[in-house]
Amino acid sequence: MGAVFIFVPAYGYLPKAIRLNSVIFFPQFFIVLYFHAISYPLGERLRLVDCPDEERKRHKRPTPLTGGIAIYCAFVGRCC
Protein backbone atom coordinates (compact mmCIF):
# COMPACT_ATOMS: atom_id res chain seq x y z
CA MET A 1 0.00 0.00 0.00
CA GLY A 2 1.41 3.40 -0.93
CA ALA A 3 1.85 6.44 1.26
CA VAL A 4 -1.20 8.59 1.80
CA PHE A 5 -0.72 12.35 1.48
CA ILE A 6 -3.00 15.26 2.21
CA PHE A 7 -2.68 18.59 0.44
CA VAL A 8 -2.23 21.66 2.60
CA PRO A 9 -1.97 24.83 0.48
CA ALA A 10 0.80 26.46 2.53
CA TYR A 11 2.95 23.33 2.87
CA GLY A 12 2.08 21.14 -0.08
CA TYR A 13 1.52 17.45 0.62
CA LEU A 14 2.03 16.18 4.17
CA PRO A 15 2.80 12.54 4.97
CA LYS A 16 0.51 10.57 7.26
CA ALA A 17 3.01 10.63 10.18
CA ILE A 18 3.01 14.43 10.28
CA ARG A 19 -0.78 14.55 10.21
CA LEU A 20 -0.93 12.04 13.08
CA ASN A 21 1.55 14.07 15.14
CA SER A 22 -0.49 17.23 14.63
CA VAL A 23 -3.66 15.42 15.72
CA ILE A 24 -1.87 14.43 18.94
CA PHE A 25 0.05 17.67 19.55
CA PHE A 26 -2.57 20.38 19.13
CA PRO A 27 -5.22 19.00 21.51
CA GLN A 28 -2.53 18.31 24.12
CA PHE A 29 -1.22 21.87 23.73
CA PHE A 30 -4.66 23.28 24.51
CA ILE A 31 -5.05 20.91 27.46
CA VAL A 32 -1.76 22.25 28.89
CA LEU A 33 -2.97 25.83 28.40
CA TYR A 34 -6.21 25.01 30.20
CA PHE A 35 -4.52 23.32 33.16
CA HIS A 36 -1.90 26.08 33.34
CA ALA A 37 -4.64 28.70 33.58
CA ILE A 38 -6.03 26.77 36.54
CA SER A 39 -2.77 25.80 38.26
CA TYR A 40 -0.99 29.18 38.12
CA PRO A 41 -3.44 31.08 40.38
CA LEU A 42 -3.86 27.97 42.54
CA GLY A 43 -0.10 27.86 43.14
CA GLU A 44 -0.10 31.50 44.20
CA ARG A 45 -3.07 30.98 46.49
CA LEU A 46 -1.52 27.90 48.15
CA ARG A 47 1.89 29.63 48.33
CA LEU A 48 3.57 26.99 46.17
CA VAL A 49 6.02 29.57 44.85
CA ASP A 50 9.75 29.82 44.28
CA CYS A 51 11.09 33.02 45.83
CA PRO A 52 14.09 34.59 44.11
CA ASP A 53 17.39 34.93 45.95
CA GLU A 54 20.52 36.88 45.13
CA GLU A 55 22.72 33.95 44.08
CA ARG A 56 20.99 31.59 41.68
CA LYS A 57 17.54 32.68 40.66
CA ARG A 58 17.05 35.20 37.89
CA HIS A 59 13.34 35.95 38.19
CA LYS A 60 12.29 39.16 39.93
CA ARG A 61 9.12 38.09 41.75
CA PRO A 62 7.87 34.82 43.29
CA THR A 63 7.01 32.28 40.61
CA PRO A 64 4.44 29.47 41.11
CA LEU A 65 5.83 25.93 40.96
CA THR A 66 2.68 24.35 39.54
CA GLY A 67 3.60 24.33 35.83
CA GLY A 68 4.78 20.73 36.03
CA ILE A 69 1.40 19.71 37.42
CA ALA A 70 -0.27 21.20 34.33
CA ILE A 71 2.04 19.30 31.98
CA TYR A 72 1.56 16.06 33.91
CA CYS A 73 -2.24 16.41 33.86
CA ALA A 74 -2.20 16.98 30.11
CA PHE A 75 0.07 13.98 29.55
CA VAL A 76 -2.02 11.65 31.70
CA GLY A 77 -5.26 13.02 30.27
CA ARG A 78 -4.11 12.42 26.71
CA CYS A 79 -2.75 8.92 27.39
CA CYS A 80 -5.99 7.66 28.92
ZINORJO-V523914 format. One line per field, one symbol per residue. ss: DSSP state (H for helix, E for strand, L for the rest). burial: 1 if it has 9 or more other ideal C-beta (glycine too) atoms within 8 Angstrom, else 0. Layout:
ss=???
burial=???
//
This chain:
ss=LLLLEEEELLLEEEEHHHHHHHHHHHHHHHHHHHHHHHHHHHHHHLLLEELLLLLLLLLLLLEELLHHHHHHHHHHHHHL
burial=00000000000001100010000100110011001101110111000111010000000000011110111011100100
//
